[in-house]
Each structure stands twice: as structure tokens, then as C-alpha cells.
């Protein structure tokens, strides 16, 4: 049985003073309190943004941290989320909504290397599915490529062109048409059919389409679909069309007005929509070993996200 030894003697054995030991304990306690505070802020944000990624959460809570003189870096923030099981797990893709095997004319891609300096110059469109207990319904979206704001949308019970047309009509009614506006989409039958093409031509909107079936040719539209489903619960199975419609309204509003976007200098799309000039992009590719092992994601950091 060894005799009890004072803190001063123990500290001396390890080469630091008793005061340094107390200071270390105090710092550790302060750090723990900071982490509790940060976790509380994260949970508050997750009530509205259930699947928002780490970097955007960090951006949203940063003003509050600065008000309390808390410095907490992005990588450290990531590992805090990981430690507490708060990272977002990727979900598998669902069925395709694009049928490009049809006899309608398919148009050339007009937007390669295009530079956008204001909204209303390029709209991108796509369709995704939403599950209900009575079957699939389909969400058509029109997004302004400059601001990433959803300017038109329609939830429709089938894959006919009417849903896509309704979304386009909403965009035109709400935004108007600036000279030279381009509409870009995949080669799906909804966008190539006579009704849709005639509406674009009658509105003097230039028509652009993907050419090689590569989703990266319509990456903005694909990404918006993913955000709405992955971060705002549209990947759930809803009771019926009407419940899904109400959920879609909420998701679109939050996306446009409450979600900072990395490709528009972390502004909300609704705010970026009124800007002009080149917007700073924060696209960085980072890989953490944990991602490959667990499927955990930073939502927007990996190579397949814009």
C-alpha cells in the first residue's frame, strides 16, 4: 500500500506546478461547458434543418458563438458532431424520373462555361419523386442558377408534363422574363414534349438540354432535389398527396430563406437573388477517414456535391 501523495508532489513528478494543474482543470471544465452550449445550438438548428450538414450548421451558429467569445473551428466542430452521433448519413438513390427515349427533339447544351452575374439569366429544371402511402407523387422544380433560389415548383400526381409546366408558369409569373433567359433541363419527355417547348418558345426563353445523360450537366437542379429530400424530410413517406404538398411548401420556404448556400457566399438563396456580380463560392473537397467507414457526410463537402 503506497502512502497518499499531495497534489504538489504529484505535479512535480510530471514537471508542472500545482497552479498549472488547477488551471488545466479549469480550462477543461470551460471547454466542456462550451461544448454543451454548442450542442444545444446544434439541436435548436436541427429542429428546422434536420439533415443540414456540418459546415452549414457551423456557419449558422457562428454569430452566436462570437457573441459569447467562443472560438470553435470547423474541423473541431465536425469531430464534435461525430463524437455525439450528429453527422448526417447518406441515403440511397430512388427510382429515376427521366425518360429520354422518345421521338421529340432534343436541344443542345447552351450553358457550358457560362458566367452568371445576376439572377434571371439561367433557370434549371428537374423532377424528383416523393413517396406517399398511396403511391408516388412528383415534384417539378425551376431554380435560378445564379442565386440557387427555387423560383417555381409544382407537386403533381403523375409524370405527365403538366406538373413541369405548372412549375415553369409559376417561375414566369413570379420572376418575369429577362432578355436572353435560358431554360436548361435534362432530355426527359416532360421537357421535350410539344406543350413544354411551345411554352418556352412562346415566352422567348432559350432552350438548353443535357447531351450525354451525365447528371453533372444539370448538377444544380440535381443538387436542389437532393437538399429538399435529404435535409427537409421530403424523403419520408407521407399519408397522402395533400400532406406531401404541405411538407413541400415548408421545405421550399426553408431552402430559399433559411439555408445558407456554399456556392453563393453562404447567403440564403432569397438574399442572393437580389445581388449582382460574381458570388464567392466555397467549394472544397475534403475527405475524412470516418466517412468511408461509416457513410457519414458533411453534406456538400464530397466530390459529388456542388
C-alpha positions in Angstrom: 0.0 0.0 0.0 1.6 3.3 -1.2 1.1 6.4 1.0 -1.1 9.2 -0.2 0.9 11.9 -2.0 0.0 15.6 -2.2 -1.0 17.2 -5.5 2.1 19.4 -5.3 4.4 16.3 -5.2 2.5 14.6 -8.0 2.6 17.7 -10.2 6.3 18.0 -9.5 6.8 14.4 -10.7 5.3 15.4 -14.1 7.1 18.6 -14.4 4.4 21.2 -13.8 3.2 23.3 -10.8 0.1 22.8 -8.7 -1.3 26.0 -10.1 -0.8 24.7 -13.6 -2.8 21.6 -12.7 -5.7 23.7 -11.4 -5.6 25.9 -14.5 -5.7 22.9 -16.7 -8.8 21.5 -14.8 -10.4 25.0 -15.2 -9.8 25.1 -18.9 -11.1 21.6 -19.3 -14.3 22.5 -17.4 -14.7 25.6 -19.6 -14.3 23.6 -22.8 -16.9 21.1 -21.6 -19.3 24.0 -20.9 -18.6 25.4 -24.4 -19.4 22.1 -26.0 -22.6 21.7 -24.1 -23.6 25.2 -25.3 -22.7 24.4 -28.9 -24.6 21.1 -28.8 -27.6 23.0 -27.6 -27.4 25.4 -30.5 -27.0 22.5 -32.9 -30.1 20.8 -31.6 -32.1 24.0 -32.0 -31.0 24.3 -35.6 -31.7 20.7 -36.3 -35.3 21.2 -35.3 -35.8 23.1 -38.6 -32.9 21.7 -40.6 -32.9 18.0 -39.6 -30.3 16.9 -42.2 -28.3 20.0 -42.7 -24.6 19.3 -42.9 -21.8 20.3 -40.5 -20.3 23.2 -42.4 -23.6 25.0 -42.8 -24.6 24.4 -39.2 -21.2 25.8 -38.2 -21.9 28.9 -40.3 -25.4 29.4 -38.8 -24.3 29.2 -35.2 -21.0 31.2 -35.6 -22.6 34.6 -34.9 -23.9 33.3 -31.6 -20.5 31.8 -30.7 -18.8 35.1 -31.5 -21.3 36.9 -29.2 -20.1 34.6 -26.4 -16.4 34.9 -27.3 -16.2 31.2 -28.2 -13.7 30.2 -30.9 -14.5 26.8 -32.3 -13.0 25.8 -35.7 -14.8 23.9 -38.4 -12.8 20.7 -38.1 -13.2 20.7 -34.4 -16.9 21.2 -34.9 -17.1 18.3 -37.3 -15.4 15.9 -34.8 -17.8 17.2 -32.0 -20.8 16.2 -34.2 -19.1 12.9 -35.0 -18.5 12.1 -31.3 -22.2 12.7 -30.4 -23.6 10.9 -33.4 -24.9 14.1 -35.1 -23.5 13.7 -38.5 -25.8 13.1 -41.5 -25.8 9.7 -43.1 -26.2 9.3 -46.8 -29.3 7.7 -48.2 -29.6 5.6 -51.3 -31.0 7.0 -54.5 -34.5 6.1 -55.5 -36.2 5.4 -58.9 -35.4 7.5 -61.9 -37.9 10.1 -63.2 -36.2 10.8 -66.5 -37.3 9.1 -69.7 -35.1 10.4 -72.6 -36.1 7.6 -75.0 -38.7 9.4 -77.1 -39.2 10.9 -80.5 -39.3 14.6 -79.5 -36.5 16.9 -80.5 -33.6 17.2 -78.0 -31.8 20.5 -77.8 -28.1 21.4 -77.5 -26.4 22.3 -74.2 -26.0 26.1 -74.2 -24.6 26.6 -70.8 -21.1 25.1 -70.9 -18.7 27.6 -69.3 -21.5 30.1 -68.9 -20.7 33.0 -66.5 -23.6 34.3 -64.4 -23.5 37.8 -62.9 -27.2 38.2 -61.9 -30.4 36.2 -61.4 -32.9 35.7 -64.2 -30.3 34.6 -66.8 -30.4 30.8 -66.4 -33.1 28.6 -64.9 -32.5 24.9 -64.4 -35.3 22.4 -64.1 -35.7 18.8 -62.8 -38.2 16.4 -61.4 -38.0 14.1 -58.4 -40.4 11.7 -56.7 -42.0 11.9 -53.3 -43.5 8.8 -51.6 -47.0 8.7 -50.1 -48.9 5.7 -48.7 -51.0 5.8 -51.9 -48.0 5.8 -54.3 -45.5 8.3 -55.8 -46.2 11.9 -56.5 -43.7 14.1 -58.4 -42.1 17.4 -57.6 -41.1 19.6 -60.5 -38.6 22.4 -59.7 -37.3 25.5 -61.5 -34.2 27.0 -59.9 -32.3 30.2 -60.7 -28.8 29.1 -61.3 -27.2 32.3 -60.1 -28.8 32.6 -56.7 -29.9 28.9 -56.3 -33.4 30.2 -55.4 -36.3 27.9 -56.3 -38.4 30.2 -58.4 -41.1 27.7 -59.5 -42.4 24.4 -58.2 -45.3 22.0 -58.5 -46.2 18.8 -56.8 -48.2 16.6 -59.3 -49.8 13.2 -59.0 -48.2 11.8 -62.2 -45.2 12.2 -64.6 -47.1 14.0 -67.3 -45.8 17.3 -68.5 -48.5 19.3 -66.6 -46.5 19.3 -63.3 -43.4 20.6 -65.0 -45.4 23.2 -66.9 -47.0 24.5 -63.7 -43.6 25.0 -62.1 -42.5 26.9 -65.2 -45.6 29.0 -65.2 -45.0 29.9 -61.5 -41.4 31.0 -62.3 -42.5 33.2 -65.2 -45.4 34.7 -63.2 -43.2 35.5 -60.2 -39.9 36.4 -61.9 -40.8 37.7 -65.3 -38.6 37.0 -68.3 -35.3 38.9 -68.8 -33.9 39.1 -72.4 -31.7 36.1 -73.2 -33.0 33.9 -70.4 -32.0 30.2 -70.8 -34.0 27.3 -69.6 -31.8 24.2 -69.0 -33.1 20.7 -68.2 -32.4 17.0 -68.9 -33.8 15.3 -72.0 -36.8 13.9 -70.2 -40.0 13.7 -72.2 -41.7 16.3 -70.0 -39.2 18.9 -71.1 -39.1 17.9 -74.8 -42.8 17.5 -75.4 -44.7 20.0 -77.6 -46.6 21.7 -74.8 -43.4 22.5 -72.8 -41.3 23.5 -75.7 -44.0 25.7 -77.2 -44.5 27.5 -73.9 -40.7 28.2 -73.8 -40.6 29.4 -77.4 -43.8 31.5 -76.9 -42.2 33.1 -73.9 -39.0 33.8 -75.8 -36.9 31.6 -73.4 -33.9 29.9 -75.0 -33.9 26.1 -74.7 -30.8 24.2 -73.4 -30.6 20.5 -72.5 -28.1 17.9 -71.3 -26.5 16.0 -74.1 -24.7 12.9 -72.7 -27.0 11.8 -69.9 -24.5 12.9 -67.4 -26.1 14.3 -64.2 -23.3 16.8 -63.8 -24.7 18.6 -66.9 -27.6 19.5 -64.7 -25.8 19.5 -61.4 -27.6 22.5 -59.8 -31.1 21.1 -60.4 -30.0 17.6 -59.2 -28.4 19.1 -56.1 -31.5 21.1 -55.1 -33.6 18.0 -55.4 -31.2 16.2 -53.0 -31.2 19.0 -50.5 -35.0 19.1 -50.2 -35.2 15.4 -49.8 -32.2 14.8 -47.6 -32.3 17.9 -45.4 -36.0 18.8 -45.2 -37.8 15.4 -44.8 -39.2 15.1 -48.4 -37.6 11.6 -48.4 -40.3 10.5 -45.9 -43.4 8.5 -46.8 -46.4 10.8 -46.4 -50.0 9.9 -45.7 -51.3 11.3 -49.0 -50.8 14.0 -51.7 -52.1 16.8 -49.5 -49.8 16.1 -46.6 -46.9 15.8 -49.0 -47.9 19.2 -50.5 -47.8 21.0 -47.2 -44.4 19.4 -46.4 -43.1 20.6 -49.8 -44.3 24.2 -49.1 -42.4 24.2 -45.8 -39.3 22.7 -47.4 -39.1 25.2 -50.3 -39.6 28.1 -47.9 -36.8 26.9 -45.6 -34.5 26.2 -48.5 -35.0 29.6 -50.0 -35.0 31.7 -46.8 -33.1 29.8 -44.0 -30.4 27.7 -45.5 -27.0 29.2 -46.3 -25.6 28.0 -49.6 -21.9 27.4 -50.2 -22.0 28.5 -53.8 -23.5 31.9 -53.1 -21.0 33.0 -50.4 -23.1 31.3 -47.6 -26.0 33.6 -48.3 -29.6 32.4 -48.3 -30.8 32.0 -51.9 -33.6 34.5 -51.4 -31.0 37.1 -50.4 -28.5 36.1 -53.1 -31.3 36.6 -55.7 -31.1 40.4 -55.5 -27.3 40.5 -55.8 -25.2 41.2 -58.9 -21.7 40.3 -59.8 -19.8 37.1 -59.2 -20.7 35.4 -56.0 -17.9 33.8 -54.0 -18.0 30.0 -54.0 -16.8 27.8 -51.1 -16.3 24.5 -52.9 -13.7 22.4 -51.2 -13.2 18.7 -51.4 -12.3 17.2 -48.0 -12.3 13.6 -47.0 -12.3 12.2 -43.5 -11.5 8.6 -42.8 -14.7 8.2 -40.9 -16.8 9.0 -43.9 -15.6 6.0 -45.9 -16.1 3.7 -42.9 -19.4 4.8 -41.6 -21.1 6.6 -44.6 -21.2 9.8 -42.5 -21.3 13.0 -44.6 -20.5 16.7 -44.3 -23.3 17.4 -46.8 -21.7 19.4 -49.5 -18.1 18.5 -49.0 -17.6 15.4 -51.1 -16.9 15.5 -54.8 -20.4 14.8 -56.0 -21.9 17.8 -54.3 -21.7 21.3 -55.6 
